Every structure is written in C-alpha cells, then in structure tokens.
C-alpha cells in the first residue's frame, strides 16, 4: 500500500487552527523542512495507548540508527519533532510515520516558517 502523503500546515502570526486527518493502515509520509521546523501532532481518542514510529535513514559506523517509537497515551495528544533531516528524511525527502493502531487516532503535520 502507498503511504498517505500529509500536507504540512503552516503557522502564521495570527495562529493556526490545525486540521487533523484520521490515521490509516497505509501510514503517513510528510515533507520535512531541512531547517528542522516540521512537527507531527497526534491525538489519541482511544481508550488504549498507541505508538507512532518514525523511520530513520542514518547509519553510524555501519550501524543503522534505531527508529524512534513514541507512545501516545490513551485520551491524550503529543506534539513531536523537530526531525533532523540527516536522521529522518528518506531518499524522497520525506519522513515516514507508522501507527501501531488507527482507532480514534488523528494527526496533523505542522510547519513553522522561518522569519
């Protein structure tokens, strides 16, 4: 299955009323700015904790850097990032995020523009 490409939403001086998309089994990719101003916001409306895993692409001394897995507590939300491009950007310039479950999980990709 192809990943869902999530469009970043930009914060402006007057603020951002973020739009959230439902998590799907296809998982997500999003463009990651090289200046490390991209964030991933997840809301877990389920009664159970769920994980989001961010794939890494970096190796050090021939060893792969471990993926980052973050637990989103039941009924809570978490804002994650920034994502250093050299660690998290895949060959297509995007970050890959996988959900352990999709029930009541929503997300938004937030970009904070440089001023």
C-alpha positions as CSV (number, residue, x, y, z in Angstrom):
1,X,0.0,0.0,0.0
2,X,1.2,3.5,-0.7
3,X,1.7,5.9,2.2
4,X,-0.7,8.8,2.7
5,X,1.2,12.0,1.9
6,X,0.3,14.5,4.5
7,X,0.4,18.2,3.6
8,X,2.1,20.4,6.2
9,X,0.0,23.3,7.6
10,X,2.0,26.5,8.2
11,X,1.7,28.5,11.4
12,X,1.2,32.3,10.8
13,X,1.4,35.3,13.1
14,X,-2.3,35.1,13.9
15,X,-2.1,31.4,14.7
16,X,-3.1,28.1,13.2
17,X,-6.4,26.2,13.7
18,X,-5.0,22.9,12.7
19,X,-6.9,20.3,10.7
20,X,-6.5,16.7,11.7
21,X,-6.7,13.7,9.5
22,X,-7.7,10.2,10.6
23,X,-4.8,7.7,10.8
24,X,-5.0,4.9,8.3
25,X,-3.3,1.5,7.9
26,X,-1.4,2.9,4.9
27,X,0.6,5.1,7.4
28,X,2.0,8.5,6.6
29,X,4.8,10.4,4.9
30,X,5.4,14.1,5.1
31,X,7.8,16.6,3.7
32,X,10.4,17.6,6.3
33,X,12.0,21.0,6.0
34,X,15.8,20.9,6.1
35,X,15.8,23.8,8.7
36,X,14.1,21.4,11.2
37,X,10.8,23.3,11.6
38,X,8.4,20.5,10.9
39,X,6.3,18.9,13.8
40,X,4.0,16.0,13.9
41,X,0.9,16.3,16.2
42,X,-1.1,13.2,17.2
43,X,-4.3,12.9,19.1
44,X,-5.3,9.6,20.6
45,X,-9.0,9.5,21.3
46,X,-9.0,5.7,22.0
47,X,-9.1,4.1,25.5
48,X,-5.7,2.4,24.9
49,X,-2.2,3.7,24.4
50,X,-0.9,3.6,20.8
51,X,2.6,4.1,19.3
52,X,3.8,6.1,16.4
53,X,7.2,5.0,14.9
54,X,9.3,7.4,12.8
55,X,11.7,5.6,10.5
56,X,15.4,6.7,10.4
57,X,17.7,6.6,7.4
58,X,21.0,7.4,9.1
59,X,23.8,4.9,9.8
60,X,26.8,5.5,12.1
61,X,29.9,3.3,11.7
62,X,27.9,1.0,9.5
63,X,25.1,0.6,12.1
64,X,21.5,1.8,11.4
65,X,20.3,4.4,13.8
66,X,17.2,3.0,15.7
67,X,13.8,4.2,14.7
68,X,12.0,6.5,17.1
69,X,8.9,5.0,18.7
70,X,6.7,7.3,20.7
71,X,3.7,6.2,22.8
72,X,0.6,8.4,22.7
73,X,-1.2,7.8,26.0
74,X,-4.9,7.0,25.8
75,X,-7.1,10.1,25.6
76,X,-4.0,12.4,25.2
77,X,-2.2,14.2,22.4
78,X,1.5,14.7,21.7
79,X,3.5,17.1,19.6
80,X,6.7,15.6,18.2
81,X,9.7,16.9,16.4
82,X,11.6,18.6,15.0
83,X,13.1,15.8,12.8
84,X,16.7,16.4,11.8
85,X,16.8,15.8,8.0
86,X,20.0,13.7,8.1
87,X,18.5,11.3,10.5
88,X,14.8,11.0,9.5
89,X,14.5,12.1,5.8
90,X,14.1,9.1,3.5
91,X,15.6,9.2,0.0
92,X,12.5,11.0,-1.3
93,X,12.9,13.8,1.3
94,X,10.0,12.8,3.5
95,X,9.7,11.4,7.0
96,X,7.8,8.0,7.3
97,X,5.5,7.7,10.3
98,X,3.7,4.4,11.2
99,X,0.8,4.0,13.6
100,X,0.6,0.8,15.7
101,X,-3.2,1.2,15.6
102,X,-5.6,3.6,13.9
103,X,-8.7,3.5,16.1
104,X,-9.5,7.1,17.1
105,X,-6.0,8.3,16.1
106,X,-5.7,11.6,14.2
107,X,-2.7,13.7,13.1
108,X,-1.6,16.9,11.7
109,X,1.8,18.0,10.2
110,X,2.8,21.5,11.3
111,X,5.4,23.7,9.7
112,X,6.8,26.7,11.5
113,X,8.2,29.0,8.8
114,X,11.5,30.8,9.2
115,X,11.1,34.5,9.7
